[in-house]
Every structure is written in C-alpha cells, then in structure tokens.
Amino acid sequence: MFNVYANGLLNTITISGHAEFDKKGKDIVCAAVSVLIQTFYMTLKQLDGLIVNLIDDKVFSVTIENDFKNYTETLYGICSFLLTGIYLLKKNYPDYIKIINKGVNNGTS
C-alpha cells in the first residue's frame, strides 16, 4: 500500500511503500502514482527560485524549503493536480493507497 502524507498548501509531500496491486512491472496503480509524482517533481523543478529536495528513490519526499509566496497560485494548481490524481486513484483502488491528510483540502476527499 502506498502511504501519501501531505502538509499545508504543500510544504512537504511524502509517498512511500508499494501498491502491491500486481507483480513488479505489471502494477498499474504503482505506475499511475509514479507518473503523477514524477510529473509533479519535474514541474516544480522548472520553477525558478524554488528549492525542491527529493529525498531518495525508495521514499519520494519533496520539501519546498524557501519562501514560495511568489508561486502561491502556481503551486496551488500543481498541488491540486497531484492530489486530485491521487484521490481519484484511491477512489478506484481503495485497498492500495492510504492518504494521511495533514491540512490539505482540495475538495475531493
């Protein structure tokens, strides 16, 4: 099961575990989460002035370390996109994704 932790607008998001929907290489839940999170990370990396840290390849944890007030609307949109995708996956595969919501409300829960 994937564990998804989110905090605030988005200061930190952490995704850990494995979906275990199917065997490695055939797990569509894992693939879907991976595409969402990689797209999210690469989109953040393109924003000038943000410090975005990726912890490692087994636990995906992104933290935005600096003041992001110049990007508040942009980050809200990017974060909403990511969280909407994860909530939709959870709706369709409830046994394979666990969301621990720490202050994020995107209207889809």
C-alpha positions, 0 to 999 in steps of 0.5 A: 500500500502506498502511504501519501502524507501531505502538509499545508498548501504543500510544504512537504509531500511524502509517498512511500511503500508499494501498491502491491496491486500486481507483480513488479512491472505489471502494477498499474496503480504503482505506475499511475502514482509514479507518473503523477509524482514524477510529473509533479517533481519535474514541474516544480523543478522548472520553477525558478527560485524554488528549492525542491529536495527529493529525498531518495528513490525508495521514499519520494519526499519533496520539501519546498524549503524557501519562501514560495509566496511568489508561486502561491497560485502556481503551486496551488494548481500543481498541488491540486493536480497531484492530489486530485490524481491521487484521490481519484486513484484511491477512489478506484483502488481503495485497498492500495493507497492510504492518504494521511491528510495533514491540512490539505483540502482540495475538495475531493476527499 
